[in-house]
Amino acid sequence: MEKKQQDRLRQLLALTNLKDLGVKNVDINFSGSGDSGDIDEVEFRSWDDAYCTSTVIEQFALKSIKIDELFADLAWDIISDKVDPIGDWVNNEGGYGSIRIDVEEQRYDLDYHQRTTDDYDWSDEILFI
């Protein structure tokens, strides 16, 4: 089995385990500019919308699984698939966004914002016509 398939299987199993731990959503924030981009944070939220990140990380650490890294890798795949074709989120002014994964439905929402600048230059214009 190739690495990509193994990662997907781990992510699917993690979603099942997260649901059993009472996690409703995985929230992932990302940003980039200059010449780099990164996953800023991975947060796990319970059904009452409370953070349960530390509890989840501790539970998975007992199984030697870095759950936040597992979902950061998934976020990179989603960003590469959806954002890269429409914008350059890591260069110049870059961009930022968030991904919310619905654990039960195994679906996600991606919210992306591209930072752009427009430069205008009027040279050698006649002052009075």
Secondary structure, DSSP 4 states (H G I P E B T S, - for coil): --HHHHHHHHHHHHHHHHHHTTEEEEEEEEEEEEEEEEEEEEEEEETTS-B-HHHHHHHHHTTT--HHHHHHHHHHHHHHHHTTTT--SSEEEEEEEEEEEETTTTEEEEEEEE---------S--S--
